[in-house]
Amino acid sequence: MNTSSLPDLSPLQRRKRSAILDGAKAVFLCQGFVLATMDDVAAAAGVGKQTVYRHFKSKEALFVGLVSSMCAEVGGLLASALDEQSDESPEVELRELGTVLAQILITPDSLRLYRAIVAEAERLPELGQVFYENGAKVVRAFAAKILRKRFDESTAAMRAATFVQLVLGDAYLELSIGFTVPDAEARFARQIDEAVAAALR
């Protein structure tokens, strides 16, 4: 969890907030938003229910907080991976970005989170906004930064959006709706090849 945005919390409060988010992750991703309760989260976090409510005023606020936290984790992983490739060519950097992105998003937890977001986004508009601003938008920004080595800013932004969609492709759609994807690794490798070629064409 990124605690840099919580300067007013003491170390103990930060630890409790982190435990609550870990508990929420276990509960929401297993039971879904509708069936999950704050009692379940408190038990999973090892804290009292009132402690959960001190950090998050409602179950909806807790779910939004969980989405924000998990998106921040993904952003951190992508940033670390790209830092190691920062002196490489755009082709190498885009391929690394696509590979790491696919690896992260097809984990069971990430797929469960995406399904839960889609299920609740209409009822909780803030949820979709948080997911876009801290998830999709961040990933596109990483891709655009790489592409600005070769293209102007507007072209880089447009191609970045296309790149991300091509990386995920049909394989991600199938996984996200519960289909079994044979040879998923090979499918994503081909999609990443196409995404890199299209972005730099």
LUMKOLGU-544056 format. One record per residue: x, y, z of N, C-alpha, C, O in turn; residue number from 1. Coordinates in Angstrom, 2 decimals, always signed. Layout:
N
{r {X Y Z} {X Y Z} {X Y Z} {X Y Z} NUM}
...
END
This chain:
201
{r {+0.84 -1.21 +0.00} {+0.00 +0.00 +0.00} {+0.86 +1.25 +0.00} {+1.88 +1.30 +0.70} 1}
{r {+0.49 +2.24 -0.76} {+1.21 +3.50 -0.79} {+0.71 +4.38 +0.35} {-0.44 +4.82 +0.34} 2}
{r {+1.58 +4.64 +1.33} {+1.17 +5.45 +2.47} {+1.64 +6.89 +2.36} {+1.39 +7.69 +3.26} 3}
{r {+2.30 +7.23 +1.27} {+2.83 +8.59 +1.15} {+1.72 +9.62 +1.09} {+1.95 +10.79 +1.40} 4}
{r {+0.51 +9.20 +0.70} {-0.61 +10.15 +0.61} {-1.38 +10.24 +1.91} {-2.43 +10.87 +1.96} 5}
{r {-0.86 +9.62 +2.99} {-1.54 +9.62 +4.28} {-0.63 +10.21 +5.35} {-0.33 +9.53 +6.34} 6}
{r {-0.20 +11.46 +5.18} {+0.80 +12.04 +6.09} {+0.30 +12.24 +7.51} {+1.11 +12.33 +8.43} 7}
{r {-1.04 +12.31 +7.72} {-1.57 +12.59 +9.04} {-1.74 +11.34 +9.90} {-2.12 +11.45 +11.07} 8}
{r {-1.46 +10.17 +9.36} {-1.62 +8.94 +10.12} {-0.34 +8.58 +10.86} {+0.76 +8.72 +10.32} 9}
{r {-0.49 +8.12 +12.08} {+0.66 +7.65 +12.85} {+1.11 +6.31 +12.28} {+0.37 +5.68 +11.53} 10}
{r {+2.32 +5.85 +12.62} {+2.77 +4.53 +12.15} {+1.79 +3.41 +12.52} {+1.54 +2.51 +11.72} 11}
{r {+1.23 +3.47 +13.74} {+0.26 +2.45 +14.14} {-0.99 +2.52 +13.29} {-1.51 +1.49 +12.86} 12}
{r {-1.48 +3.74 +13.03} {-2.67 +3.89 +12.20} {-2.43 +3.40 +10.78} {-3.30 +2.80 +10.15} 13}
{r {-1.23 +3.66 +10.29} {-0.90 +3.19 +8.94} {-0.88 +1.67 +8.88} {-1.35 +1.07 +7.92} 14}
{r {-0.33 +1.05 +9.94} {-0.30 -0.42 +9.97} {-1.72 -0.98 +10.02} {-2.02 -1.97 +9.36} 15}
{r {-2.57 -0.33 +10.80} {-3.96 -0.80 +10.89} {-4.69 -0.61 +9.56} {-5.43 -1.48 +9.12} 16}
{r {-4.47 +0.53 +8.93} {-5.10 +0.78 +7.63} {-4.63 -0.25 +6.61} {-5.43 -0.76 +5.82} 17}
{r {-3.34 -0.55 +6.62} {-2.81 -1.56 +5.71} {-3.42 -2.92 +5.99} {-3.75 -3.65 +5.05} 18}
{r {-3.58 -3.27 +7.27} {-4.19 -4.55 +7.64} {-5.65 -4.60 +7.19} {-6.13 -5.63 +6.73} 19}
{r {-6.35 -3.47 +7.33} {-7.75 -3.40 +6.89} {-7.84 -3.62 +5.38} {-8.70 -4.36 +4.91} 20}
{r {-6.96 -2.99 +4.63} {-6.99 -3.16 +3.17} {-6.63 -4.59 +2.78} {-7.19 -5.13 +1.83} 21}
{r {-5.69 -5.20 +3.50} {-5.37 -6.61 +3.23} {-6.59 -7.49 +3.53} {-6.91 -8.40 +2.77} 22}
{r {-7.26 -7.20 +4.65} {-8.47 -7.94 +4.98} {-9.56 -7.74 +3.95} {-10.25 -8.68 +3.56} 23}
{r {-9.73 -6.50 +3.52} {-10.73 -6.19 +2.51} {-10.44 -6.92 +1.20} {-11.35 -7.41 +0.53} 24}
{r {-9.18 -6.99 +0.86} {-8.80 -7.69 -0.37} {-9.20 -9.16 -0.28} {-9.78 -9.71 -1.22} 25}
{r {-8.88 -9.79 +0.84} {-9.22 -11.20 +1.02} {-10.74 -11.42 +0.96} {-11.21 -12.37 +0.35} 26}
{r {-11.48 -10.54 +1.60} {-12.93 -10.71 +1.70} {-13.64 -10.34 +0.39} {-14.43 -11.13 -0.13} 27}
{r {-13.37 -9.14 -0.13} {-14.07 -8.69 -1.34} {-13.77 -9.58 -2.54} {-14.67 -9.89 -3.32} 28}
{r {-12.52 -10.00 -2.68} {-12.16 -10.79 -3.86} {-12.65 -12.22 -3.76} {-12.78 -12.92 -4.77} 29}
{r {-12.94 -12.67 -2.55} {-13.48 -14.02 -2.36} {-15.00 -14.02 -2.43} {-15.59 -14.86 -3.10} 30}
{r {-15.63 -13.07 -1.74} {-17.09 -13.07 -1.61} {-17.80 -12.13 -2.57} {-19.00 -12.27 -2.80} 31}
{r {-17.07 -11.17 -3.13} {-17.71 -10.14 -3.93} {-18.21 -9.03 -3.03} {-18.34 -9.21 -1.82} 32}
{r {-18.50 -7.88 -3.63} {-18.90 -6.72 -2.84} {-20.21 -6.94 -2.10} {-20.32 -6.59 -0.92} 33}
{r {-21.20 -7.50 -2.76} {-22.54 -7.60 -2.18} {-22.54 -8.49 -0.93} {-23.15 -8.13 +0.07} 34}
{r {-21.87 -9.62 -0.98} {-21.89 -10.56 +0.13} {-20.93 -10.19 +1.25} {-21.12 -10.61 +2.40} 35}
{r {-19.91 -9.42 +0.94} {-18.92 -9.06 +1.96} {-19.54 -8.14 +3.01} {-20.41 -7.33 +2.70} 36}
{r {-19.09 -8.28 +4.24} {-19.56 -7.40 +5.32} {-18.37 -6.76 +6.01} {-17.24 -7.26 +5.92} 37}
{r {-18.61 -5.66 +6.69} {-17.55 -5.01 +7.45} {-17.08 -5.90 +8.60} {-15.92 -5.83 +9.00} 38}
{r {-17.98 -6.74 +9.14} {-17.58 -7.70 +10.17} {-16.56 -8.69 +9.61} {-15.57 -9.02 +10.26} 39}
{r {-16.82 -9.16 +8.38} {-15.88 -10.09 +7.74} {-14.51 -9.44 +7.57} {-13.48 -10.05 +7.84} 40}
{r {-14.53 -8.18 +7.11} {-13.27 -7.47 +6.89} {-12.52 -7.27 +8.20} {-11.31 -7.47 +8.27} 41}
{r {-13.24 -6.87 +9.24} {-12.61 -6.66 +10.54} {-11.97 -7.95 +11.04} {-10.85 -7.93 +11.56} 42}
{r {-12.68 -9.07 +10.89} {-12.14 -10.35 +11.33} {-10.89 -10.72 +10.53} {-9.90 -11.18 +11.10} 43}
{r {-10.95 -10.53 +9.21} {-9.79 -10.86 +8.37} {-8.60 -9.97 +8.67} {-7.45 -10.39 +8.54} 44}
{r {-8.87 -8.72 +9.06} {-7.80 -7.76 +9.35} {-7.27 -7.89 +10.76} {-6.20 -7.38 +11.07} 45}
{r {-8.01 -8.58 +11.63} {-7.59 -8.71 +13.02} {-7.78 -7.44 +13.82} {-7.02 -7.15 +14.74} 46}
{r {-8.81 -6.66 +13.46} {-9.11 -5.42 +14.18} {-10.60 -5.39 +14.50} {-11.36 -6.21 +13.98} 47}
{r {-11.03 -4.45 +15.34} {-12.45 -4.29 +15.62} {-13.17 -3.59 +14.49} {-12.56 -2.86 +13.70} 48}
{r {-14.49 -3.82 +14.41} {-15.26 -3.20 +13.33} {-15.22 -1.68 +13.42} {-15.21 -1.01 +12.39} 49}
{r {-15.19 -1.13 +14.63} {-15.14 +0.32 +14.77} {-13.82 +0.88 +14.22} {-13.77 +2.00 +13.72} 50}
{r {-12.76 +0.09 +14.33} {-11.48 +0.52 +13.74} {-11.60 +0.62 +12.22} {-11.08 +1.55 +11.61} 51}
{r {-12.28 -0.34 +11.62} {-12.50 -0.29 +10.18} {-13.27 +0.97 +9.82} {-12.92 +1.67 +8.86} 52}
{r {-14.32 +1.27 +10.59} {-15.14 +2.45 +10.30} {-14.40 +3.76 +10.56} {-14.73 +4.79 +9.97} 53}
{r {-13.42 +3.74 +11.44} {-12.63 +4.97 +11.65} {-11.79 +5.30 +10.42} {-11.52 +6.47 +10.14} 54}
{r {-11.39 +4.28 +9.71} {-10.57 +4.50 +8.50} {-11.42 +4.64 +7.24} {-11.05 +5.38 +6.32} 55}
{r {-12.54 +3.94 +7.20} {-13.40 +3.97 +6.01} {-14.84 +4.07 +6.49} {-15.33 +3.21 +7.21} 56}
{r {-15.52 +5.12 +6.08} {-16.84 +5.44 +6.66} {-17.94 +4.47 +6.24} {-19.00 +4.43 +6.85} 57}
{r {-17.69 +3.68 +5.19} {-18.72 +2.76 +4.70} {-18.05 +1.63 +3.93} {-16.86 +1.68 +3.61} 58}
{r {-18.85 +0.60 +3.64} {-18.33 -0.51 +2.83} {-17.95 -0.02 +1.44} {-16.96 -0.47 +0.86} 59}
{r {-18.74 +0.91 +0.92} {-18.43 +1.47 -0.40} {-17.10 +2.21 -0.39} {-16.29 +2.06 -1.31} 60}
{r {-16.87 +3.01 +0.65} {-15.61 +3.75 +0.75} {-14.43 +2.80 +0.88} {-13.36 +3.05 +0.34} 61}
{r {-14.64 +1.70 +1.61} {-13.57 +0.71 +1.77} {-13.25 +0.06 +0.43} {-12.08 -0.17 +0.12} 62}
{r {-14.27 -0.25 -0.35} {-14.04 -0.89 -1.65} {-13.29 +0.06 -2.58} {-12.37 -0.36 -3.29} 63}
{r {-13.68 +1.32 -2.57} {-12.97 +2.31 -3.39} {-11.51 +2.42 -2.92} {-10.60 +2.51 -3.74} 64}
{r {-11.30 +2.41 -1.61} {-9.94 +2.45 -1.07} {-9.12 +1.25 -1.50} {-7.94 +1.37 -1.81} 65}
{r {-9.76 +0.07 -1.52} {-9.07 -1.15 -1.95} {-8.67 -1.05 -3.42} {-7.55 -1.39 -3.78} 66}
{r {-9.59 -0.58 -4.26} {-9.28 -0.43 -5.69} {-8.11 +0.53 -5.89} {-7.21 +0.26 -6.67} 67}
{r {-8.13 +1.66 -5.18} {-7.05 +2.63 -5.28} {-5.73 +2.02 -4.85} {-4.71 +2.22 -5.51} 68}
{r {-5.75 +1.26 -3.75} {-4.53 +0.64 -3.24} {-3.97 -0.39 -4.21} {-2.77 -0.42 -4.45} 69}
{r {-4.84 -1.25 -4.77} {-4.37 -2.28 -5.70} {-3.86 -1.67 -6.99} {-2.90 -2.17 -7.57} 70}
{r {-4.49 -0.58 -7.45} {-4.00 +0.11 -8.64} {-2.62 +0.71 -8.38} {-1.75 +0.67 -9.25} 71}
{r {-2.42 +1.26 -7.18} {-1.12 +1.84 -6.83} {-0.04 +0.77 -6.83} {+1.09 +1.03 -7.24} 72}
{r {-0.38 -0.43 -6.37} {+0.58 -1.53 -6.37} {+0.99 -1.88 -7.80} {+2.17 -2.10 -8.08} 73}
{r {+0.01 -1.94 -8.69} {+0.30 -2.24 -10.10} {+1.19 -1.15 -10.70} {+2.16 -1.45 -11.40} 74}
{r {+0.85 +0.12 -10.42} {+1.67 +1.22 -10.92} {+3.09 +1.14 -10.43} {+4.03 +1.42 -11.18} 75}
{r {+3.28 +0.76 -9.18} {+4.63 +0.61 -8.63} {+5.40 -0.50 -9.31} {+6.59 -0.34 -9.59} 76}
{r {+4.75 -1.61 -9.57} {+5.42 -2.72 -10.26} {+5.82 -2.34 -11.68} {+6.91 -2.67 -12.13} 77}
{r {+4.93 -1.64 -12.37} {+5.25 -1.21 -13.73} {+6.39 -0.20 -13.73} {+7.29 -0.28 -14.58} 78}
{r {+6.37 +0.74 -12.79} {+7.44 +1.73 -12.71} {+8.78 +1.07 -12.45} {+9.79 +1.45 -13.06} 79}
{r {+8.82 +0.10 -11.56} {+10.07 -0.61 -11.25} {+10.59 -1.34 -12.47} {+11.79 -1.31 -12.76} 80}
{r {+9.69 -2.01 -13.19} {+10.10 -2.76 -14.37} {+10.65 -1.83 -15.44} {+11.64 -2.16 -16.09} 81}
{r {+10.01 -0.67 -15.63} {+10.46 +0.24 -16.68} {+11.72 +0.99 -16.30} {+12.51 +1.35 -17.17} 82}
{r {+11.93 +1.22 -15.00} {+13.17 +1.86 -14.56} {+14.38 +1.05 -15.00} {+15.42 +1.60 -15.35} 83}
{r {+14.23 -0.27 -14.96} {+15.34 -1.15 -15.34} {+15.59 -1.13 -16.85} {+16.65 -1.54 -17.30} 84}
{r {+14.61 -0.65 -17.62} {+14.73 -0.63 -19.09} {+14.87 +0.79 -19.63} {+14.76 +1.00 -20.84} 85}
{r {+15.11 +1.77 -18.76} {+14.99 +3.17 -19.17} {+15.96 +3.60 -20.26} {+15.70 +4.56 -20.97} 86}
{r {+17.07 +2.88 -20.40} {+18.04 +3.25 -21.44} {+17.88 +2.42 -22.71} {+18.69 +2.53 -23.63} 87}
{r {+16.86 +1.61 -22.75} {+16.66 +0.73 -23.89} {+15.86 +1.43 -24.99} {+15.39 +2.56 -24.81} 88}
{r {+15.71 +0.76 -26.12} {+14.95 +1.30 -27.25} {+13.46 +1.26 -26.91} {+13.04 +0.53 -26.02} 89}
{r {+12.65 +2.06 -27.64} {+11.20 +1.99 -27.42} {+10.64 +0.59 -27.60} {+9.73 +0.18 -26.88} 90}
{r {+11.18 -0.15 -28.57} {+10.70 -1.52 -28.78} {+10.88 -2.37 -27.53} {+9.96 -3.08 -27.11} 91}
{r {+12.06 -2.30 -26.93} {+12.35 -3.11 -25.74} {+11.49 -2.66 -24.57} {+10.95 -3.49 -23.84} 92}
{r {+11.37 -1.35 -24.39} {+10.59 -0.83 -23.26} {+9.10 -1.17 -23.40} {+8.46 -1.55 -22.43} 93}
{r {+8.56 -1.03 -24.61} {+7.15 -1.37 -24.82} {+6.90 -2.86 -24.59} {+5.89 -3.25 -24.01} 94}
{r {+7.82 -3.68 -25.05} {+7.66 -5.12 -24.86} {+7.68 -5.47 -23.37} {+6.91 -6.31 -22.91} 95}
{r {+8.57 -4.82 -22.62} {+8.62 -5.07 -21.18} {+7.34 -4.59 -20.50} {+6.79 -5.28 -19.64} 96}
{r {+6.87 -3.41 -20.89} {+5.63 -2.89 -20.32} {+4.47 -3.83 -20.61} {+3.70 -4.16 -19.71} 97}
{r {+4.35 -4.27 -21.85} {+3.27 -5.17 -22.21} {+3.34 -6.49 -21.47} {+2.32 -7.02 -21.02} 98}
{r {+4.54 -7.02 -21.34} {+4.72 -8.31 -20.66} {+4.36 -8.22 -19.19} {+3.62 -9.06 -18.67} 99}
{r {+4.87 -7.19 -18.51} {+4.58 -7.04 -17.08} {+3.11 -6.75 -16.86} {+2.50 -7.29 -15.93} 100}
{r {+2.52 -5.90 -17.71} {+1.10 -5.58 -17.58} {+0.25 -6.84 -17.71} {-0.64 -7.07 -16.89} 101}
{r {+0.52 -7.64 -18.72} {-0.26 -8.87 -18.91} {-0.08 -9.81 -17.73} {-1.06 -10.40 -17.26} 102}
{r {+1.14 -9.96 -17.26} {+1.39 -10.86 -16.13} {+0.61 -10.43 -14.90} {+0.07 -11.27 -14.17} 103}
{r {+0.54 -9.13 -14.66} {-0.17 -8.63 -13.48} {-1.67 -8.79 -13.62} {-2.34 -9.25 -12.70} 104}
{r {-2.21 -8.41 -14.79} {-3.66 -8.35 -14.94} {-4.34 -9.70 -15.08} {-5.56 -9.79 -14.92} 105}
{r {-3.58 -10.75 -15.37} {-4.22 -12.07 -15.50} {-4.06 -12.90 -14.24} {-4.41 -14.08 -14.23} 106}
{r {-3.54 -12.31 -13.16} {-3.52 -13.03 -11.90} {-4.96 -13.18 -11.40} {-5.80 -12.33 -11.71} 107}
{r {-5.24 -14.23 -10.64} {-6.62 -14.40 -10.14} {-7.14 -13.19 -9.38} {-8.30 -12.81 -9.56} 108}
{r {-6.31 -12.58 -8.52} {-6.77 -11.42 -7.76} {-7.13 -10.25 -8.67} {-8.15 -9.60 -8.46} 109}
{r {-6.31 -9.99 -9.67} {-6.59 -8.87 -10.58} {-7.86 -9.12 -11.37} {-8.65 -8.19 -11.58} 110}
{r {-8.07 -10.34 -11.82} {-9.28 -10.66 -12.57} {-10.52 -10.53 -11.68} {-11.55 -10.01 -12.12} 111}
{r {-10.42 -11.01 -10.43} {-11.55 -10.88 -9.51} {-11.86 -9.41 -9.23} {-13.03 -9.02 -9.16} 112}
{r {-10.81 -8.61 -9.05} {-11.02 -7.19 -8.80} {-11.73 -6.53 -9.98} {-12.68 -5.77 -9.79} 113}
{r {-11.28 -6.83 -11.20} {-11.89 -6.24 -12.39} {-13.37 -6.61 -12.48} {-14.21 -5.76 -12.77} 114}
{r {-13.68 -7.88 -12.22} {-15.09 -8.31 -12.28} {-15.92 -7.57 -11.24} {-17.04 -7.14 -11.52} 115}
{r {-15.36 -7.41 -10.04} {-16.09 -6.71 -8.97} {-16.31 -5.24 -9.32} {-17.36 -4.68 -9.03} 116}
{r {-15.32 -4.63 -9.94} {-15.45 -3.22 -10.35} {-16.55 -3.07 -11.39} {-17.39 -2.18 -11.28} 117}
{r {-16.53 -3.93 -12.39} {-17.55 -3.87 -13.44} {-18.94 -4.07 -12.85} {-19.89 -3.39 -13.24} 118}
{r {-19.06 -5.00 -11.91} {-20.36 -5.29 -11.30} {-20.93 -4.10 -10.53} {-22.14 -3.93 -10.46} 119}
{r {-20.03 -3.28 -9.93} {-20.49 -2.20 -9.05} {-20.34 -0.80 -9.65} {-20.80 +0.17 -9.05} 120}
{r {-19.71 -0.69 -10.80} {-19.36 +0.64 -11.33} {-20.58 +1.52 -11.60} {-20.51 +2.74 -11.40} 121}
{r {-21.67 +0.94 -12.05} {-22.85 +1.76 -12.34} {-23.45 +2.33 -11.05} {-23.89 +3.47 -11.01} 122}
{r {-23.45 +1.52 -10.00} {-24.02 +1.96 -8.73} {-23.07 +2.89 -7.98} {-23.51 +3.75 -7.21} 123}
{r {-21.77 +2.72 -8.21} {-20.76 +3.54 -7.52} {-19.89 +4.24 -8.56} {-18.79 +3.77 -8.85} 124}
{r {-20.36 +5.35 -9.13} {-19.59 +6.03 -10.18} {-18.16 +6.39 -9.76} {-17.25 +6.38 -10.58} 125}
{r {-17.98 +6.70 -8.47} {-16.64 +7.04 -8.00} {-15.67 +5.88 -8.20} {-14.48 +6.08 -8.42} 126}
{r {-16.19 +4.67 -8.13} {-15.36 +3.48 -8.27} {-14.72 +3.43 -9.66} {-13.52 +3.21 -9.79} 127}
{r {-15.55 +3.63 -10.69} {-15.03 +3.63 -12.05} {-14.01 +4.74 -12.27} {-13.01 +4.54 -12.96} 128}
{r {-14.26 +5.90 -11.69} {-13.34 +7.02 -11.83} {-11.99 +6.71 -11.18} {-10.93 +6.98 -11.75} 129}
{r {-12.04 +6.14 -9.97} {-10.80 +5.79 -9.26} {-10.02 +4.74 -10.06} {-8.80 +4.84 -10.19} 130}
{r {-10.73 +3.74 -10.58} {-10.07 +2.70 -11.35} {-9.43 +3.26 -12.61} {-8.31 +2.90 -12.97} 131}
{r {-10.14 +4.15 -13.29} {-9.58 +4.75 -14.51} {-8.38 +5.65 -14.20} {-7.33 +5.53 -14.83} 132}
{r {-8.55 +6.53 -13.24} {-7.50 +7.50 -12.94} {-6.23 +6.85 -12.40} {-5.12 +7.29 -12.70} 133}
{r {-6.39 +5.79 -11.60} {-5.25 +5.16 -10.95} {-4.80 +3.88 -11.63} {-3.78 +3.29 -11.28} 134}
{r {-5.57 +3.45 -12.62} {-5.24 +2.21 -13.32} {-4.98 +2.44 -14.79} {-3.83 +2.61 -15.21} 135}
{r {-6.05 +2.46 -15.58} {-5.91 +2.56 -17.04} {-5.13 +3.79 -17.46} {-4.27 +3.72 -18.34} 136}
{r {-5.44 +4.92 -16.86} {-4.79 +6.17 -17.24} {-3.29 +6.14 -16.94} {-2.48 +6.66 -17.71} 137}
{r {-2.93 +5.52 -15.83} {-1.51 +5.42 -15.45} {-0.75 +4.54 -16.43} {+0.35 +4.88 -16.86} 138}
{r {-1.35 +3.41 -16.79} {-0.70 +2.50 -17.73} {-0.49 +3.18 -19.08} {+0.57 +3.06 -19.69} 139}
{r {-1.51 +3.90 -19.54} {-1.37 +4.62 -20.82} {-0.30 +5.69 -20.73} {+0.39 +5.96 -21.71} 140}
{r {-0.17 +6.31 -19.56} {+0.87 +7.34 -19.39} {+2.25 +6.73 -19.50} {+3.15 +7.34 -20.09} 141}
{r {+2.44 +5.53 -18.95} {+3.73 +4.84 -19.09} {+4.04 +4.58 -20.56} {+5.15 +4.84 -21.03} 142}
{r {+3.03 +4.07 -21.28} {+3.24 +3.78 -22.70} {+3.51 +5.05 -23.49} {+4.38 +5.06 -24.37} 143}
{r {+2.78 +6.13 -23.19} {+2.96 +7.38 -23.91} {+4.36 +7.96 -23.67} {+4.97 +8.52 -24.58} 144}
{r {+4.85 +7.82 -22.45} {+6.20 +8.33 -22.15} {+7.24 +7.63 -23.03} {+8.16 +8.26 -23.53} 145}
{r {+7.09 +6.33 -23.20} {+8.00 +5.58 -24.07} {+7.86 +6.04 -25.51} {+8.85 +6.25 -26.20} 146}
{r {+6.63 +6.19 -25.95} {+6.38 +6.53 -27.35} {+6.79 +7.95 -27.70} {+7.02 +8.27 -28.87} 147}
{r {+6.89 +8.82 -26.69} {+7.36 +10.19 -26.96} {+8.83 +10.23 -27.38} {+9.31 +11.26 -27.84} 148}
{r {+9.52 +9.14 -27.23} {+10.89 +9.06 -27.76} {+10.89 +9.07 -29.28} {+11.90 +9.37 -29.92} 149}
{r {+9.72 +8.73 -29.86} {+9.66 +8.62 -31.32} {+8.59 +9.50 -31.96} {+8.71 +9.86 -33.13} 150}
{r {+7.55 +9.87 -31.19} {+6.44 +10.61 -31.77} {+6.16 +11.87 -30.96} {+6.63 +12.02 -29.83} 151}
{r {+5.37 +12.78 -31.56} {+4.95 +13.96 -30.81} {+3.94 +13.55 -29.74} {+3.47 +12.41 -29.72} 152}
{r {+3.63 +14.49 -28.85} {+2.84 +14.16 -27.66} {+1.46 +13.60 -27.98} {+1.04 +12.61 -27.39} 153}
{r {+0.74 +14.23 -28.91} {-0.62 +13.77 -29.21} {-0.61 +12.40 -29.89} {-1.46 +11.55 -29.61} 154}
{r {+0.35 +12.20 -30.79} {+0.45 +10.89 -31.45} {+0.83 +9.81 -30.44} {+0.29 +8.71 -30.48} 155}
{r {+1.75 +10.14 -29.54} {+2.16 +9.18 -28.52} {+0.98 +8.78 -27.64} {+0.82 +7.60 -27.30} 156}
{r {+0.16 +9.75 -27.27} {-1.00 +9.45 -26.41} {-1.99 +8.54 -27.13} {-2.51 +7.60 -26.53} 157}
{r {-2.25 +8.83 -28.39} {-3.20 +8.03 -29.16} {-2.68 +6.60 -29.33} {-3.42 +5.63 -29.16} 158}
{r {-1.41 +6.48 -29.66} {-0.85 +5.14 -29.87} {-0.71 +4.38 -28.56} {-0.78 +3.15 -28.55} 159}
{r {-0.51 +5.09 -27.47} {-0.43 +4.44 -26.16} {-1.74 +3.74 -25.82} {-1.74 +2.61 -25.32} 160}
{r {-2.87 +4.41 -26.09} {-4.17 +3.82 -25.80} {-4.39 +2.56 -26.64} {-4.88 +1.55 -26.15} 161}
{r {-4.01 +2.65 -27.93} {-4.15 +1.49 -28.81} {-3.24 +0.36 -28.36} {-3.63 -0.81 -28.38} 162}
{r {-2.03 +0.70 -27.95} {-1.06 -0.30 -27.49} {-1.63 -1.12 -26.34} {-1.58 -2.35 -26.36} 163}
{r {-2.17 -0.44 -25.34} {-2.70 -1.15 -24.16} {-3.84 -2.07 -24.56} {-3.92 -3.21 -24.09} 164}
{r {-4.74 -1.60 -25.43} {-5.86 -2.43 -25.86} {-5.37 -3.66 -26.61} {-5.92 -4.75 -26.43} 165}
{r {-4.36 -3.51 -27.45} {-3.84 -4.64 -28.22} {-3.10 -5.62 -27.33} {-3.16 -6.83 -27.57} 166}
{r {-2.40 -5.13 -26.32} {-1.71 -6.03 -25.38} {-2.72 -6.96 -24.71} {-2.49 -8.16 -24.60} 167}
{r {-3.84 -6.39 -24.26} {-4.84 -7.19 -23.54} {-5.65 -8.06 -24.50} {-5.82 -9.26 -24.27} 168}
{r {-6.14 -7.45 -25.56} {-6.80 -8.19 -26.63} {-7.91 -9.12 -26.19} {-8.48 -8.97 -25.10} 169}
{r {-8.23 -10.09 -27.04} {-9.31 -11.03 -26.77} {-8.97 -11.96 -25.61} {-9.87 -12.40 -24.89} 170}
{r {-7.69 -12.26 -25.42} {-7.32 -13.19 -24.35} {-7.74 -12.65 -22.98} {-8.22 -13.40 -22.14} 171}
{r {-7.55 -11.36 -22.77} {-7.94 -10.77 -21.49} {-9.46 -10.74 -21.35} {-9.99 -11.01 -20.27} 172}
{r {-10.15 -10.41 -22.42} {-11.62 -10.42 -22.39} {-12.13 -11.80 -21.99} {-13.03 -11.91 -21.15} 173}
{r {-11.57 -12.83 -22.60} {-12.02 -14.19 -22.31} {-11.74 -14.56 -20.85} {-12.61 -15.13 -20.18} 174}
{r {-10.57 -14.23 -20.36} {-10.24 -14.53 -18.96} {-11.13 -13.76 -18.00} {-11.55 -14.29 -16.98} 175}
{r {-11.41 -12.51 -18.33} {-12.17 -11.66 -17.41} {-13.63 -12.11 -17.28} {-14.28 -11.79 -16.28} 176}
{r {-14.14 -12.83 -18.26} {-15.52 -13.33 -18.16} {-15.54 -14.82 -17.82} {-16.58 -15.48 -17.93} 177}
{r {-14.40 -15.35 -17.39} {-14.35 -16.70 -16.85} {-14.05 -17.81 -17.83} {-14.13 -18.98 -17.46} 178}
{r {-13.71 -17.48 -19.07} {-13.33 -18.51 -20.02} {-11.94 -19.05 -19.68} {-11.10 -18.33 -19.14} 179}
{r {-11.72 -20.31 -19.99} {-10.39 -20.88 -19.90} {-9.66 -20.58 -21.21} {-10.18 -20.85 -22.29} 180}
{r {-8.47 -20.02 -21.10} {-7.70 -19.67 -22.30} {-6.52 -20.62 -22.42} {-5.54 -20.48 -21.69} 181}
{r {-6.60 -21.59 -23.34} {-5.46 -22.49 -23.53} {-4.24 -21.71 -24.04} {-4.38 -20.78 -24.84} 182}
{r {-3.08 -22.08 -23.57} {-1.85 -21.44 -24.02} {-1.93 -19.92 -23.88} {-1.58 -19.17 -24.79} 183}
{r {-2.40 -19.47 -22.71} {-2.57 -18.03 -22.49} {-1.26 -17.28 -22.67} {-1.24 -16.19 -23.24} 184}
{r {-0.17 -17.85 -22.19} {+1.12 -17.16 -22.30} {+1.49 -16.91 -23.76} {+1.95 -15.83 -24.11} 185}
{r {+1.28 -17.91 -24.60} {+1.59 -17.77 -26.04} {+0.64 -16.76 -26.68} {+1.05 -15.98 -27.54} 186}
{r {-0.64 -16.77 -26.28} {-1.61 -15.81 -26.81} {-1.18 -14.38 -26.49} {-1.18 -13.52 -27.37} 187}
{r {-0.81 -14.14 -25.24} {-0.41 -12.80 -24.86} {+0.90 -12.41 -25.55} {+1.08 -11.24 -25.91} 188}
{r {+1.81 -13.34 -25.73} {+3.07 -13.03 -26.42} {+2.79 -12.54 -27.83} {+3.42 -11.59 -28.30} 189}
{r {+1.85 -13.19 -28.52} {+1.50 -12.76 -29.88} {+0.82 -11.39 -29.85} {+1.10 -10.54 -30.70} 190}
{r {-0.05 -11.20 -28.88} {-0.73 -9.90 -28.78} {+0.27 -8.78 -28.50} {+0.15 -7.68 -29.04} 191}
{r {+1.25 -9.06 -27.65} {+2.27 -8.05 -27.35} {+3.10 -7.74 -28.59} {+3.42 -6.58 -28.84} 192}
{r {+3.44 -8.75 -29.36} {+4.16 -8.52 -30.62} {+3.38 -7.58 -31.52} {+3.94 -6.63 -32.08} 193}
{r {+2.08 -7.85 -31.67} {+1.23 -7.01 -32.52} {+1.12 -5.60 -31.95} {+1.14 -4.62 -32.70} 194}
{r {+1.01 -5.50 -30.65} {+0.88 -4.18 -30.01} {+2.11 -3.33 -30.22} {+2.01 -2.15 -30.53} 195}
{r {+3.28 -3.93 -30.04} {+4.54 -3.19 -30.22} {+4.67 -2.75 -31.68} {+5.01 -1.60 -31.96} 196}
{r {+4.41 -3.67 -32.61} {+4.53 -3.33 -34.04} {+3.57 -2.21 -34.42} {+3.96 -1.28 -35.12} 197}
{r {+2.33 -2.29 -33.95} {+1.34 -1.26 -34.29} {+1.70 +0.09 -33.68} {+1.52 +1.13 -34.32} 198}
{r {+2.19 +0.09 -32.45} {+2.51 +1.35 -31.77} {+3.65 +2.08 -32.45} {+3.69 +3.31 -32.45} 199}
{r {+4.59 +1.33 -33.02} {+5.79 +1.96 -33.59} {+5.73 +2.07 -35.11} {+6.68 +2.56 -35.73} 200}
{r {+4.66 +1.62 -35.70} {+4.54 +1.63 -37.17} {+4.56 +3.06 -37.70} {+4.47 +3.27 -38.91} 201}
END
